[in-house]
Amino acid sequence: MKYGLIAEPERPSFDKCLADLNETLAKLQDAQAGRSVTTDQTFWFNLDDALYALEEAPHLGAAEIERAREAILDWQDGRLAA
Protein backbone atom coordinates (compact mmCIF):
# COMPACT_ATOMS: atom_id res chain seq x y z
CA MET A 1 0.00 0.00 0.00
CA LYS A 2 1.28 3.45 -0.92
CA TYR A 3 0.67 6.18 1.59
CA GLY A 4 -1.06 9.35 0.45
CA LEU A 5 -2.76 7.72 -2.53
CA ILE A 6 -6.39 6.75 -2.63
CA ALA A 7 -7.11 3.81 -4.87
CA GLU A 8 -9.81 4.39 -7.46
CA PRO A 9 -12.78 2.08 -7.16
CA GLU A 10 -12.95 -0.68 -9.72
CA ARG A 11 -14.99 0.32 -12.78
CA PRO A 12 -18.44 -1.31 -12.98
CA SER A 13 -19.21 -3.80 -15.74
CA PHE A 14 -19.54 -2.50 -19.28
CA ASP A 15 -23.24 -3.43 -19.28
CA LYS A 16 -23.84 -1.19 -16.24
CA CYS A 17 -21.82 1.60 -17.87
CA LEU A 18 -23.83 1.18 -21.09
CA ALA A 19 -27.07 1.46 -19.11
CA ASP A 20 -25.74 4.68 -17.56
CA LEU A 21 -24.90 5.94 -21.05
CA ASN A 22 -28.38 5.18 -22.36
CA GLU A 23 -29.95 7.00 -19.40
CA THR A 24 -27.64 9.96 -19.90
CA LEU A 25 -28.38 10.24 -23.62
CA ALA A 26 -32.14 10.00 -23.05
CA LYS A 27 -32.03 12.76 -20.45
CA LEU A 28 -29.77 14.86 -22.68
CA GLN A 29 -32.25 14.58 -25.55
CA ASP A 30 -35.06 15.66 -23.22
CA ALA A 31 -33.02 18.64 -22.01
CA GLN A 32 -32.15 19.65 -25.57
CA ALA A 33 -35.85 19.49 -26.46
CA GLY A 34 -36.63 21.86 -23.60
CA ARG A 35 -38.35 19.27 -21.44
CA SER A 36 -37.84 19.24 -17.71
CA VAL A 37 -35.19 16.73 -16.63
CA THR A 38 -34.63 15.50 -13.10
CA THR A 39 -31.09 14.51 -12.25
CA ASP A 40 -29.93 13.35 -8.87
CA GLN A 41 -26.52 12.95 -7.32
CA THR A 42 -26.28 9.32 -8.44
CA PHE A 43 -26.92 10.33 -12.04
CA TRP A 44 -24.00 12.79 -12.03
CA PHE A 45 -21.82 10.29 -10.16
CA ASN A 46 -22.48 7.69 -12.88
CA LEU A 47 -21.67 10.14 -15.66
CA ASP A 48 -18.01 9.05 -15.74
CA ASP A 49 -19.15 5.48 -16.35
CA ALA A 50 -21.45 6.68 -19.12
CA LEU A 51 -18.55 8.47 -20.79
CA TYR A 52 -16.43 5.32 -20.46
CA ALA A 53 -19.14 3.28 -22.19
CA LEU A 54 -19.38 5.91 -24.91
CA GLU A 55 -15.67 5.60 -25.62
CA GLU A 56 -15.80 1.78 -25.56
CA ALA A 57 -18.96 1.38 -27.69
CA PRO A 58 -17.88 -0.56 -30.77
CA HIS A 59 -20.77 0.60 -32.98
CA LEU A 60 -19.98 4.32 -32.78
CA GLY A 61 -17.54 6.21 -34.95
CA ALA A 62 -15.01 8.66 -33.55
CA ALA A 63 -16.99 11.72 -34.72
CA GLU A 64 -20.20 10.44 -33.10
CA ILE A 65 -18.38 9.69 -29.86
CA GLU A 66 -16.83 13.15 -29.73
CA ARG A 67 -20.15 14.94 -30.46
CA ALA A 68 -21.99 12.97 -27.78
CA ARG A 69 -19.13 13.39 -25.30
CA GLU A 70 -19.01 17.16 -25.84
CA ALA A 71 -22.80 17.48 -25.49
CA ILE A 72 -22.74 15.50 -22.24
CA LEU A 73 -19.85 17.53 -20.83
CA ASP A 74 -21.47 20.82 -21.85
CA TRP A 75 -24.64 19.71 -20.11
CA GLN A 76 -22.69 18.71 -17.01
CA ASP A 77 -20.97 22.09 -16.95
CA GLY A 78 -24.35 23.83 -17.13
CA ARG A 79 -23.75 25.33 -20.55
CA LEU A 80 -26.78 23.65 -22.05
CA ALA A 81 -29.89 25.74 -21.52
CA ALA A 82 -32.68 23.50 -20.29
Secondary structure by P-SEA (a helix, b strand, c coil): cccccccccccccaaaaaaaaaaaaaaaaaaaaccbbbbcaaaaaaaaaaaaaaaacccccaaaaaaaaaaaaaaaaccccc
